Amino acid sequence: MLIENLENKVKLVRMICLAVIAASAVVTCIAISETMATIRNQNKKIYLLDSSGIPYAATQTDDEYTYLMGAKDHIRHFHEYFFNLSSDEGYIGYTIKKSLYFIDKSGMQQYKNLKEKGFYDNIIATTTTTTCICDSININPKDMSFVFYGKQIFRRPSSISMRHLITKGYITNTKKSENNPHGMIISSWRIVSNIQLDKTEQSKIQTEQTLEKQ
């Protein structure tokens, strides 16, 4: 009888241990799952600045992230088409035409303003090549306004100069096409600043570019 009681107690202890182990495994799995979900949600958060400069958190879904990346690519390509120029009149016409597929009438207005100031004639006359480099693009998902920060590099036979470029505008949707693969249009676009960099800043940028190529 004693042996039978001992066996029953051993079985009971064994069952309790197995139950504790099973419960621990379930709790551990739930904890890991919740932790991973929290990490994924944190990765989807972006922080924006309101008009007073105070940051606030905003949740970003995969679709929103993809859309914003497409918008940034659209903005970058537009600036490259609009500002990457050579001293060939035909090439200037080609790149400007490509850029105007990405923007509303505000792009044509900026083109006319630059043309009236003799900007393109000067590029042709001085055998200048211009390149636009994107530093960053900030987009506000609330109203899809953006700020483009970049540099313009002017390469002439006798010199190289650089200008700091800042532009602003909005992104709206349109139909996708071969000339506008993202199906977006830049609207109310304007050049906010286009300031000549001093020699120290230009020298620093040229050094950085040289190191990147090595």
C-alpha positions as a Markdown table, in Angstrom:
| # | Residue | x | y | z |
|---|---|---|---|---|
| 1 | Met | 0.0 | 0.0 | 0.0 |
| 2 | Leu | 2.9 | 2.4 | 0.8 |
| 3 | Ile | 4.5 | 1.7 | -2.5 |
| 4 | Glu | 1.2 | 2.4 | -4.3 |
| 5 | Asn | 0.8 | 5.7 | -2.4 |
| 6 | Leu | 4.3 | 6.8 | -3.3 |
| 7 | Glu | 3.7 | 6.0 | -7.0 |
| 8 | Asn | 0.6 | 8.1 | -7.0 |
| 9 | Lys | 2.4 | 11.0 | -5.4 |
| 10 | Val | 5.2 | 10.7 | -7.9 |
| 11 | Lys | 2.7 | 10.8 | -10.7 |
| 12 | Leu | 1.0 | 13.8 | -9.2 |
| 13 | Val | 4.3 | 15.7 | -8.8 |
| 14 | Arg | 5.2 | 14.7 | -12.4 |
| 15 | Met | 1.9 | 16.1 | -13.7 |
| 16 | Ile | 2.3 | 19.3 | -11.8 |
| 17 | Cys | 5.8 | 19.8 | -13.2 |
| 18 | Leu | 4.6 | 19.2 | -16.7 |
| 19 | Ala | 1.8 | 21.6 | -16.2 |
| 20 | Val | 4.2 | 24.3 | -14.9 |
| 21 | Ile | 6.6 | 23.7 | -17.8 |
| 22 | Ala | 3.7 | 23.9 | -20.3 |
| 23 | Ala | 2.4 | 27.1 | -18.7 |
| 24 | Ser | 5.9 | 28.6 | -18.7 |
| 25 | Ala | 6.3 | 27.8 | -22.4 |
| 26 | Val | 3.0 | 29.4 | -23.3 |
| 27 | Val | 3.8 | 32.6 | -21.3 |
| 28 | Thr | 7.2 | 32.8 | -22.9 |
| 29 | Cys | 5.7 | 32.5 | -26.4 |
| 30 | Ile | 3.1 | 35.1 | -25.7 |
| 31 | Ala | 5.8 | 37.5 | -24.3 |
| 32 | Ile | 8.1 | 37.0 | -27.4 |
| 33 | Ser | 5.1 | 37.6 | -29.7 |
| 34 | Glu | 4.1 | 40.8 | -27.9 |
| 35 | Thr | 7.7 | 42.0 | -27.9 |
| 36 | Met | 8.1 | 41.4 | -31.6 |
| 37 | Ala | 4.7 | 43.2 | -32.3 |
| 38 | Thr | 5.8 | 46.2 | -30.2 |
| 39 | Ile | 9.1 | 46.4 | -32.1 |
| 40 | Arg | 7.3 | 46.3 | -35.5 |
| 41 | Asn | 4.9 | 49.0 | -34.4 |
| 42 | Gln | 7.8 | 51.2 | -33.2 |
| 43 | Asn | 9.6 | 50.8 | -36.5 |
| 44 | Lys | 6.5 | 52.1 | -38.2 |
| 45 | Lys | 6.5 | 55.3 | -36.2 |
| 46 | Ile | 7.8 | 58.5 | -37.7 |
| 47 | Tyr | 8.4 | 61.8 | -35.9 |
| 48 | Leu | 7.2 | 65.0 | -37.5 |
| 49 | Leu | 7.8 | 68.7 | -36.6 |
| 50 | Asp | 4.8 | 71.0 | -36.4 |
| 51 | Ser | 5.0 | 74.7 | -37.3 |
| 52 | Ser | 6.3 | 75.5 | -33.8 |
| 53 | Gly | 9.1 | 73.0 | -34.1 |
| 54 | Ile | 7.6 | 70.5 | -31.5 |
| 55 | Pro | 8.0 | 66.9 | -32.6 |
| 56 | Tyr | 5.1 | 64.5 | -32.5 |
| 57 | Ala | 4.8 | 60.8 | -33.3 |
| 58 | Ala | 2.8 | 59.4 | -36.3 |
| 59 | Thr | 2.3 | 55.8 | -37.2 |
| 60 | Gln | 3.3 | 54.8 | -40.6 |
| 61 | Thr | 1.9 | 51.7 | -42.4 |
| 62 | Asp | 3.8 | 49.7 | -45.0 |
| 63 | Asp | 1.6 | 51.2 | -47.7 |
| 64 | Glu | 2.3 | 54.7 | -46.4 |
| 65 | Tyr | 6.1 | 54.0 | -46.3 |
| 66 | Thr | 6.1 | 52.8 | -49.8 |
| 67 | Tyr | 4.1 | 55.8 | -51.0 |
| 68 | Leu | 6.4 | 58.2 | -49.3 |
| 69 | Met | 9.5 | 56.5 | -50.8 |
| 70 | Gly | 7.8 | 56.8 | -54.2 |
| 71 | Ala | 7.1 | 60.5 | -53.6 |
| 72 | Lys | 10.7 | 61.1 | -52.7 |
| 73 | Asp | 11.9 | 59.3 | -55.8 |
| 74 | His | 9.5 | 61.4 | -57.9 |
| 75 | Ile | 10.8 | 64.7 | -56.3 |
| 76 | Arg | 14.4 | 63.7 | -56.7 |
| 77 | His | 14.0 | 62.7 | -60.4 |
| 78 | Phe | 12.2 | 65.9 | -61.1 |
| 79 | His | 15.1 | 68.0 | -59.7 |
| 80 | Glu | 17.6 | 66.0 | -61.6 |
| 81 | Tyr | 15.8 | 66.5 | -64.9 |
| 82 | Phe | 15.2 | 70.2 | -64.2 |
| 83 | Phe | 18.7 | 71.1 | -63.0 |
| 84 | Asn | 21.0 | 68.6 | -64.7 |
| 85 | Leu | 22.0 | 70.6 | -67.8 |
| 86 | Ser | 24.7 | 71.0 | -70.4 |
| 87 | Ser | 25.7 | 73.6 | -72.9 |
| 88 | Asp | 23.7 | 71.9 | -75.6 |
| 89 | Glu | 20.4 | 73.6 | -76.4 |
| 90 | Gly | 18.8 | 70.4 | -77.6 |
| 91 | Tyr | 19.8 | 68.6 | -74.4 |
| 92 | Ile | 18.4 | 71.4 | -72.2 |
| 93 | Gly | 15.1 | 71.2 | -74.1 |
| 94 | Tyr | 15.0 | 67.4 | -73.7 |
| 95 | Thr | 15.6 | 67.4 | -69.9 |
| 96 | Ile | 13.2 | 70.3 | -69.3 |
| 97 | Lys | 10.5 | 68.5 | -71.3 |
| 98 | Lys | 11.1 | 65.3 | -69.2 |
| 99 | Ser | 10.9 | 67.3 | -65.9 |
| 100 | Leu | 7.6 | 68.9 | -66.9 |
| 101 | Tyr | 5.8 | 65.5 | -66.9 |
| 102 | Phe | 6.5 | 65.5 | -63.1 |
| 103 | Ile | 5.0 | 68.9 | -62.2 |
| 104 | Asp | 2.1 | 71.2 | -62.8 |
| 105 | Lys | 2.2 | 74.7 | -64.4 |
| 106 | Ser | 4.4 | 76.0 | -61.6 |
| 107 | Gly | 7.3 | 74.1 | -63.2 |
| 108 | Met | 6.8 | 75.9 | -66.5 |
| 109 | Gln | 6.6 | 79.2 | -64.7 |
| 110 | Gln | 9.9 | 78.6 | -63.0 |
| 111 | Tyr | 11.4 | 77.6 | -66.4 |
| 112 | Lys | 10.2 | 80.8 | -68.0 |
| 113 | Asn | 11.5 | 82.9 | -65.1 |
| 114 | Leu | 15.0 | 81.4 | -65.5 |
| 115 | Lys | 14.9 | 81.7 | -69.3 |
| 116 | Glu | 13.9 | 85.4 | -69.1 |
| 117 | Lys | 16.9 | 86.0 | -66.8 |
| 118 | Gly | 19.2 | 84.5 | -69.4 |
| 119 | Phe | 20.1 | 81.4 | -67.2 |
| 120 | Tyr | 20.1 | 78.9 | -70.1 |
| 121 | Asp | 21.8 | 81.3 | -72.6 |
| 122 | Asn | 24.6 | 81.8 | -70.1 |
| 123 | Ile | 25.0 | 78.0 | -69.7 |
| 124 | Ile | 25.3 | 77.6 | -73.4 |
| 125 | Ala | 27.6 | 80.7 | -73.9 |
| 126 | Thr | 30.0 | 79.7 | -71.1 |
| 127 | Thr | 30.1 | 75.9 | -72.0 |
| 128 | Thr | 28.8 | 75.1 | -68.5 |
| 129 | Thr | 27.5 | 71.7 | -67.2 |
| 130 | Thr | 25.3 | 71.8 | -64.1 |
| 131 | Thr | 24.5 | 68.9 | -61.8 |
| 132 | Cys | 21.9 | 68.7 | -59.1 |
| 133 | Ile | 22.8 | 66.6 | -56.0 |
| 134 | Cys | 20.0 | 65.7 | -53.5 |
| 135 | Asp | 21.0 | 66.1 | -49.9 |
| 136 | Ser | 17.6 | 65.3 | -48.3 |
| 137 | Ile | 13.8 | 65.5 | -48.9 |
| 138 | Asn | 11.4 | 66.2 | -46.0 |
| 139 | Ile | 7.8 | 65.3 | -46.6 |
| 140 | Asn | 4.9 | 66.1 | -44.3 |
| 141 | Pro | 2.4 | 63.2 | -44.6 |
| 142 | Lys | -0.4 | 65.3 | -43.3 |
| 143 | Asp | -0.7 | 67.6 | -46.4 |
| 144 | Met | 2.1 | 66.0 | -48.6 |
| 145 | Ser | 4.1 | 69.2 | -48.6 |
| 146 | Phe | 7.8 | 68.8 | -49.1 |
| 147 | Val | 11.1 | 70.6 | -48.8 |
| 148 | Phe | 14.0 | 69.6 | -51.1 |
| 149 | Tyr | 17.6 | 70.3 | -50.0 |
| 150 | Gly | 20.4 | 69.9 | -52.5 |
| 151 | Lys | 23.3 | 71.5 | -54.3 |
| 152 | Gln | 23.9 | 72.7 | -57.8 |
| 153 | Ile | 27.4 | 72.2 | -59.1 |
| 154 | Phe | 28.4 | 74.4 | -62.1 |
| 155 | Arg | 31.4 | 73.0 | -64.0 |
| 156 | Arg | 33.0 | 75.5 | -66.4 |
| 157 | Pro | 36.2 | 75.0 | -68.4 |
| 158 | Ser | 38.1 | 77.3 | -66.0 |
| 159 | Ser | 36.3 | 76.8 | -62.7 |
| 160 | Ile | 33.8 | 74.9 | -60.5 |
| 161 | Ser | 31.3 | 76.6 | -58.3 |
| 162 | Met | 28.4 | 75.3 | -56.1 |
| 163 | Arg | 25.1 | 76.7 | -54.9 |
| 164 | His | 22.9 | 75.5 | -52.1 |
| 165 | Leu | 19.4 | 74.8 | -53.4 |
| 166 | Ile | 16.2 | 74.7 | -51.4 |
| 167 | Thr | 12.8 | 74.2 | -53.0 |
| 168 | Lys | 9.2 | 73.7 | -51.7 |
| 169 | Gly | 6.0 | 72.2 | -53.1 |
| 170 | Tyr | 3.3 | 69.7 | -52.7 |
| 171 | Ile | 2.7 | 66.1 | -54.0 |
| 172 | Thr | -0.7 | 65.2 | -55.5 |
| 173 | Asn | -1.8 | 62.0 | -57.3 |
| 174 | Thr | -2.4 | 61.6 | -61.0 |
| 175 | Lys | -2.6 | 58.7 | -63.5 |
| 176 | Lys | 0.6 | 56.7 | -64.0 |
| 177 | Ser | 2.2 | 56.8 | -67.4 |
| 178 | Glu | 5.5 | 55.9 | -69.1 |
| 179 | Asn | 6.7 | 59.5 | -68.5 |
| 180 | Asn | 5.3 | 59.6 | -65.0 |
| 181 | Pro | 5.7 | 56.1 | -63.5 |
| 182 | His | 4.8 | 57.0 | -59.9 |
| 183 | Gly | 1.5 | 58.7 | -60.9 |
| 184 | Met | 2.3 | 61.8 | -58.9 |
| 185 | Ile | 2.4 | 65.6 | -59.7 |
| 186 | Ile | 4.4 | 68.3 | -58.0 |
| 187 | Ser | 2.3 | 71.4 | -57.4 |
| 188 | Ser | 2.8 | 75.0 | -56.2 |
| 189 | Trp | 6.6 | 74.5 | -56.6 |
| 190 | Arg | 9.0 | 77.3 | -55.9 |
| 191 | Ile | 12.7 | 77.9 | -55.4 |
| 192 | Val | 13.1 | 79.2 | -51.9 |
| 193 | Ser | 16.9 | 79.6 | -51.8 |
| 194 | Asn | 19.7 | 79.3 | -54.3 |
| 195 | Ile | 22.8 | 80.7 | -52.5 |
| 196 | Gln | 26.4 | 80.6 | -53.7 |
| 197 | Leu | 28.5 | 78.5 | -51.3 |
| 198 | Asp | 31.7 | 80.1 | -50.0 |
| 199 | Lys | 35.1 | 78.7 | -51.1 |
| 200 | Thr | 35.6 | 76.8 | -47.7 |
| 201 | Glu | 32.3 | 75.0 | -48.1 |
| 202 | Gln | 33.0 | 74.2 | -51.8 |
| 203 | Ser | 36.5 | 72.8 | -50.9 |
| 204 | Lys | 35.0 | 70.6 | -48.2 |
| 205 | Ile | 32.4 | 69.1 | -50.5 |
| 206 | Gln | 34.9 | 68.5 | -53.3 |
| 207 | Thr | 37.2 | 66.7 | -50.8 |
| 208 | Glu | 34.3 | 64.5 | -49.6 |
| 209 | Gln | 33.3 | 63.7 | -53.2 |
| 210 | Thr | 37.0 | 62.8 | -54.0 |
| 211 | Leu | 37.2 | 60.5 | -51.0 |
| 212 | Glu | 33.9 | 58.8 | -51.9 |
| 213 | Lys | 35.3 | 57.9 | -55.4 |
| 214 | Gln | 38.5 | 56.4 | -54.0 |
